[in-house]
């Protein structure tokens, strides 16, 4: 039986598009290999999926690519809030954690021709319990592709630090994959990076351009981040928010400022604005621009305004225990994460993968 090819996806930092890249590479791998597997060796952001507590990215990949039959091997180490303390106290053995990861990957190798291994956070995450990304890549004997954001100095500086971890573990970084490139500067950015890193042993590969549709949250994500239900038209949960606007100006001015699909935060005492936005939502042009409302404040919405709001079916979240500034800060601080229900985003990733990634070249790189 031939040995499965393995590819470890790491990143210089969190939120550089590692999961987006993993979705793209999985989609392309499935076009080339009959049996493709996925594993996220450890993770701390978990969900209950198919009766198992697994990393959220594992649940995502299992749903998107129909990998449920191998689910028990895909999330071998799930961290809880006290795992690190238990390891330091000697209650959990780092060797046991490493063995769980190695054994799970070995089981996948029996069933797969190609295995994508997705790291957690930045390369050093997990060091305190001796399962850093670099250590795992060594244990699994998996070549690494490192995902970075765009830019020049920032990328090279971060690589200078993260590379040392992989060198320490004798792991080959085969390529860096540069995401979030500004489209009109794409070729220039890649050219400068290639020249700046010409003496390094790895290749510079272009990834995804910056896409607002991928970077921006959906109504579902906002509802999840705030921990509050969506009222009104729940079929709009998947809609993507391009702008978060605070409805602090006059009613007319707020309406004039809605230029792209927006989430509007307003207080419950602004009856005129609630009524106006509810009426505007019934017009096709404004329905395209108003994704939804977040209504803050402990003051009850007047009965008449509430009736108009409900009749319009405009999607809204009622945040009666939060103030506008707090909501705006919370929403803007969040980095949108893809979930299986984000069909528009996932379909776009798969489509762009064909244009932006040379999978055969990446596959050849990891075989040398």
C-alpha positions as CSV (number, residue, x, y, z in Angstrom):
1,X,0.0,0.0,0.0
2,X,1.4,3.4,-1.0
3,X,2.0,5.9,1.8
4,X,-0.4,8.8,2.0
5,X,0.9,12.2,1.1
6,X,0.6,14.7,4.0
7,X,0.6,18.5,3.9
8,X,0.7,20.6,7.1
9,X,-0.9,24.0,6.9
10,X,0.6,26.4,9.4
11,X,0.4,30.2,9.7
12,X,2.6,33.0,10.9
13,X,-0.2,34.3,13.0
14,X,-3.9,33.7,13.6
15,X,-6.5,35.2,11.2
16,X,-4.4,35.0,8.1
17,X,-6.8,32.8,6.2
18,X,-5.5,29.3,7.3
19,X,-9.0,27.7,7.3
20,X,-9.9,29.4,4.0
21,X,-6.7,28.0,2.5
22,X,-7.5,24.6,3.9
23,X,-11.0,24.6,2.3
24,X,-9.4,25.6,-1.0
25,X,-6.7,22.9,-0.9
26,X,-9.2,20.2,0.2
27,X,-11.5,21.1,-2.7
28,X,-8.5,20.8,-5.2
29,X,-7.1,17.6,-3.6
30,X,-10.5,15.9,-4.1
31,X,-10.2,16.5,-7.8
32,X,-6.9,14.7,-7.9
33,X,-7.1,12.0,-5.2
34,X,-10.0,9.6,-4.5
35,X,-9.4,9.4,-0.8
36,X,-8.7,12.6,1.0
37,X,-8.5,13.1,4.7
38,X,-8.3,16.0,7.1
39,X,-7.1,16.3,10.7
40,X,-6.7,19.2,13.1
41,X,-4.3,17.7,15.7
42,X,-5.5,19.9,18.5
43,X,-7.9,22.8,19.1
44,X,-9.6,24.6,21.9
45,X,-12.6,26.1,20.2
46,X,-15.0,23.2,20.2
47,X,-18.5,22.2,19.1
48,X,-20.6,19.2,19.7
49,X,-21.0,17.5,16.3
50,X,-22.5,14.1,15.6
51,X,-22.3,13.3,19.3
52,X,-18.6,14.2,19.5
53,X,-16.8,17.2,21.0
54,X,-14.5,18.3,18.2
55,X,-12.7,21.4,17.1
56,X,-15.0,23.8,15.2
57,X,-12.8,23.6,12.1
58,X,-13.1,19.8,12.1
59,X,-16.9,20.1,12.2
60,X,-16.8,22.6,9.3
61,X,-14.6,20.4,7.1
62,X,-16.6,17.3,7.9
63,X,-19.8,19.0,6.9
64,X,-18.4,20.7,3.7
65,X,-16.6,17.7,2.4
66,X,-18.6,14.8,3.8
67,X,-15.9,13.4,6.0
68,X,-18.1,12.1,8.9
69,X,-16.9,8.5,8.6
70,X,-13.4,9.5,9.7
71,X,-14.6,12.0,12.4
72,X,-13.1,10.0,15.3
73,X,-9.6,10.5,13.9
74,X,-10.0,14.2,12.9
75,X,-9.8,15.9,16.2
76,X,-7.6,13.8,18.4
77,X,-6.7,16.4,21.1
78,X,-9.4,18.8,22.4
79,X,-8.1,21.3,24.9
80,X,-10.2,22.5,27.8
81,X,-9.6,25.7,29.9
82,X,-7.5,23.8,32.4
83,X,-5.5,21.5,30.1
84,X,-2.3,23.5,30.3
85,X,-2.4,23.6,34.1
86,X,-3.0,19.9,34.3
87,X,0.0,19.3,32.0
88,X,2.3,21.5,34.1
89,X,1.0,19.8,37.3
90,X,1.8,16.4,35.8
91,X,-1.8,15.2,35.7
92,X,-1.7,15.0,31.9
93,X,1.3,13.6,30.0
94,X,2.5,15.6,26.9
95,X,3.6,12.2,25.6
96,X,0.1,10.9,25.8
97,X,-1.2,13.9,23.8
98,X,1.5,13.4,21.2
99,X,0.7,9.7,21.0
100,X,-3.0,10.5,20.5
101,X,-2.2,12.7,17.5
102,X,0.3,10.3,15.9
103,X,-2.1,7.4,16.3
104,X,-5.1,9.3,14.8
105,X,-3.0,10.4,11.8
106,X,-1.8,6.8,11.3
107,X,-5.4,5.6,11.2
108,X,-6.2,8.2,8.5
109,X,-3.2,7.2,6.5
110,X,-4.6,3.7,6.2
111,X,-7.8,5.2,4.6
112,X,-6.4,8.1,2.6
113,X,-4.2,8.9,-0.3
114,X,-3.8,12.5,0.8
115,X,-4.1,14.1,4.2
116,X,-4.4,17.8,5.0
117,X,-3.2,18.7,8.5
118,X,-4.4,22.1,9.7
119,X,-2.4,23.7,12.5
120,X,-3.8,25.9,15.3
121,X,-3.2,29.6,15.6
122,X,0.5,30.7,15.1
123,X,3.3,28.0,15.1
124,X,4.1,28.3,18.8
125,X,0.6,27.7,20.0
126,X,0.7,24.5,22.2
127,X,4.3,24.8,23.2
128,X,3.5,24.8,26.9
129,X,2.0,21.3,26.5
130,X,4.7,20.2,24.0
131,X,2.4,20.0,21.0
132,X,3.3,23.2,19.1
133,X,2.6,23.2,15.4
134,X,6.2,22.7,14.6
135,X,6.5,19.7,17.0
136,X,3.4,18.1,15.5
137,X,4.7,18.6,11.9
138,X,7.9,16.8,13.1
139,X,5.9,13.9,14.7
140,X,3.8,13.4,11.7
141,X,6.7,13.9,9.2
142,X,4.6,16.3,7.3
143,X,6.1,19.1,5.1
144,X,4.7,22.6,5.8
145,X,3.1,25.3,3.8
146,X,3.1,28.5,5.8
147,X,0.1,30.9,5.3
148,X,0.9,34.6,5.7
149,X,-1.0,37.9,5.2
150,X,0.0,40.4,2.5
151,X,2.7,43.0,2.8
152,X,6.5,42.9,2.7
153,X,8.3,43.9,5.9
154,X,5.6,42.5,8.2
155,X,5.7,39.1,6.4
156,X,9.5,38.8,6.3
157,X,9.8,39.9,10.0
158,X,7.2,37.4,11.2
159,X,8.8,34.6,9.1
160,X,12.2,35.3,10.7
161,X,10.7,34.4,14.1
162,X,8.4,31.5,13.1
163,X,11.0,29.8,10.9
164,X,13.2,29.2,13.9
165,X,10.6,26.9,15.5
166,X,10.4,24.7,12.5
167,X,14.2,24.6,12.1
168,X,14.5,23.6,15.8
169,X,12.2,20.7,15.0
170,X,13.9,19.8,11.7
171,X,10.8,20.4,9.7
172,X,10.8,21.5,6.1
173,X,8.8,24.6,5.2
174,X,8.3,24.0,1.6
175,X,6.5,27.3,0.7
176,X,4.8,30.4,2.1
177,X,1.4,31.1,0.8
178,X,0.5,34.8,0.8
179,X,-3.1,35.7,1.4
180,X,-5.1,38.9,1.5
181,X,-3.2,40.5,-1.3
182,X,-4.5,43.8,-2.7
183,X,-5.6,42.8,-6.2
184,X,-3.9,45.8,-8.0
185,X,-0.7,45.2,-6.1
186,X,-0.7,41.4,-6.2
187,X,2.1,40.8,-8.7
188,X,4.3,43.6,-7.3
189,X,3.9,42.3,-3.8
190,X,4.7,38.7,-4.7
191,X,7.7,39.9,-6.8
192,X,9.1,41.9,-3.8
193,X,8.6,39.0,-1.4
194,X,10.2,36.5,-3.8
195,X,13.3,38.7,-4.0
196,X,13.4,39.5,-0.3
197,X,13.3,35.8,0.4
198,X,15.4,34.6,-2.5
199,X,18.0,33.0,-0.2
200,X,15.4,30.9,1.7
201,X,14.8,27.3,1.0
202,X,11.1,27.7,0.5
203,X,9.0,29.0,-2.5
204,X,6.7,32.1,-2.4
205,X,3.2,31.3,-3.6
206,X,0.3,33.7,-4.2
207,X,-2.9,32.9,-2.3
208,X,-6.2,34.7,-2.1
209,X,-6.7,38.4,-2.9
210,X,-8.5,40.4,-0.2
211,X,-12.2,39.7,-0.7
212,X,-14.7,41.6,1.4
213,X,-17.1,38.7,1.0
214,X,-14.6,36.4,2.8
215,X,-13.4,38.9,5.4
216,X,-16.8,40.2,6.4
217,X,-19.3,38.6,8.8
218,X,-22.8,37.3,8.2
219,X,-25.9,38.0,10.2
220,X,-25.5,34.5,11.6
221,X,-22.0,35.3,12.8
222,X,-23.2,38.6,14.5
223,X,-26.0,36.7,16.2
224,X,-23.5,34.1,17.5
225,X,-20.9,36.7,18.6
226,X,-23.5,38.6,20.6
227,X,-25.2,35.5,21.9
228,X,-28.6,36.9,20.9
229,X,-31.3,35.5,18.6
230,X,-32.3,37.0,15.2
231,X,-35.8,38.3,14.8
232,X,-37.6,39.0,11.6
233,X,-36.5,37.3,8.3
234,X,-34.4,34.4,9.5
235,X,-33.8,33.3,5.8
236,X,-31.4,36.3,5.7
237,X,-29.0,34.7,8.3
238,X,-26.4,34.0,5.6
239,X,-26.3,37.6,4.3
240,X,-22.9,39.2,4.3
241,X,-22.3,42.6,6.1
242,X,-20.0,44.9,4.3
243,X,-20.3,47.9,6.7
244,X,-21.4,48.4,10.3
245,X,-23.0,51.8,10.7
246,X,-24.1,53.5,13.9
247,X,-27.4,55.2,13.5
248,X,-26.4,58.3,15.5
249,X,-27.1,61.0,12.8
250,X,-30.5,62.3,11.8
251,X,-32.9,59.8,10.3
252,X,-32.5,61.3,6.8
253,X,-28.7,61.3,7.1
254,X,-28.6,57.6,8.3
255,X,-30.6,56.6,5.2
256,X,-28.3,58.6,2.9
257,X,-25.2,57.0,4.4
258,X,-26.3,53.4,3.5
259,X,-24.2,52.9,0.4
260,X,-23.4,49.1,0.7
261,X,-24.9,46.1,2.5
262,X,-24.9,47.4,6.1
263,X,-25.7,46.4,9.6
264,X,-27.2,49.4,11.5
265,X,-26.8,49.8,15.2
266,X,-29.4,52.1,16.8
267,X,-30.9,52.7,20.2
268,X,-34.4,51.5,21.1
269,X,-35.5,55.1,21.9
270,X,-35.1,56.2,18.2
271,X,-38.7,55.5,17.1
272,X,-38.5,57.6,14.0
273,X,-35.4,55.8,12.7
274,X,-36.8,52.3,13.5
275,X,-40.0,53.2,11.6
276,X,-38.1,54.7,8.6
277,X,-35.7,51.8,8.3
278,X,-38.6,49.3,8.5
279,X,-40.4,51.1,5.7
280,X,-37.2,51.3,3.6
281,X,-36.6,47.6,4.0
282,X,-39.8,46.9,2.0
283,X,-38.3,48.7,-1.1
284,X,-36.1,46.5,-3.3
285,X,-33.2,48.9,-3.5
286,X,-33.0,49.4,0.3
287,X,-33.6,45.7,1.0
288,X,-30.3,45.0,-0.8
289,X,-28.5,47.6,1.3
290,X,-30.0,47.0,4.8
291,X,-28.8,43.6,6.0
292,X,-30.3,44.1,9.4
293,X,-30.5,46.1,12.6
294,X,-29.0,45.7,16.1
295,X,-31.2,47.6,18.6
296,X,-29.5,48.5,21.8
297,X,-30.7,50.0,25.1
298,X,-33.0,49.0,28.0
299,X,-35.8,51.3,27.0
300,X,-38.7,49.4,25.5
301,X,-39.5,50.0,21.9
302,X,-42.8,51.8,21.7
303,X,-45.8,49.4,20.8
304,X,-46.5,51.2,17.5
305,X,-42.8,51.1,16.4
306,X,-42.6,47.4,17.4
307,X,-45.6,46.6,15.3
308,X,-44.1,48.3,12.2
309,X,-40.8,46.7,12.9
310,X,-42.4,43.2,13.0
311,X,-44.6,43.8,10.0
312,X,-41.7,44.8,7.9
313,X,-39.9,41.4,8.6
314,X,-36.6,43.3,8.7
315,X,-34.0,41.1,10.4
316,X,-33.0,42.6,13.8
317,X,-31.2,41.6,17.0
318,X,-32.5,43.1,20.3
319,X,-29.6,43.9,22.6
320,X,-31.3,45.4,25.6
321,X,-28.5,44.8,28.0
322,X,-25.8,46.5,25.8
323,X,-25.1,50.1,24.8
324,X,-24.4,51.2,21.2
325,X,-20.6,51.8,21.8
326,X,-20.2,48.4,23.4
327,X,-22.0,46.7,20.5
328,X,-20.0,48.5,17.9
329,X,-16.7,47.6,19.6
330,X,-17.7,43.9,20.0
331,X,-18.7,43.5,16.4
332,X,-15.7,45.3,14.9
333,X,-13.3,43.4,17.1
334,X,-14.6,40.1,15.9
335,X,-12.9,38.5,12.9
336,X,-15.4,36.6,10.8
337,X,-15.0,32.8,10.9
338,X,-16.5,30.6,8.2
339,X,-19.2,28.1,9.2
340,X,-20.7,25.4,7.1
341,X,-23.9,27.4,6.6
342,X,-22.0,30.2,4.8
343,X,-22.7,28.6,1.5
344,X,-21.9,31.8,-0.5
345,X,-18.5,32.1,1.0
346,X,-17.6,28.4,0.7
347,X,-18.7,28.3,-3.0
348,X,-16.6,31.4,-3.7
349,X,-13.6,29.8,-2.0
350,X,-13.9,26.7,-4.1
351,X,-14.3,28.7,-7.3
352,X,-11.3,31.0,-6.5
353,X,-9.2,28.0,-5.6
354,X,-9.2,26.9,-9.3
355,X,-7.9,30.3,-10.3
356,X,-5.4,31.1,-7.5
357,X,-3.8,27.8,-6.5
358,X,-1.6,25.5,-8.6
359,X,-2.3,22.3,-6.6
360,X,-0.1,20.1,-8.8
361,X,2.8,22.4,-8.1
362,X,2.1,22.3,-4.3
363,X,1.7,18.5,-4.5
364,X,5.1,18.2,-6.3
365,X,6.7,20.5,-3.7
366,X,5.7,18.3,-0.8
367,X,6.9,15.1,-2.5
368,X,10.5,16.3,-2.8
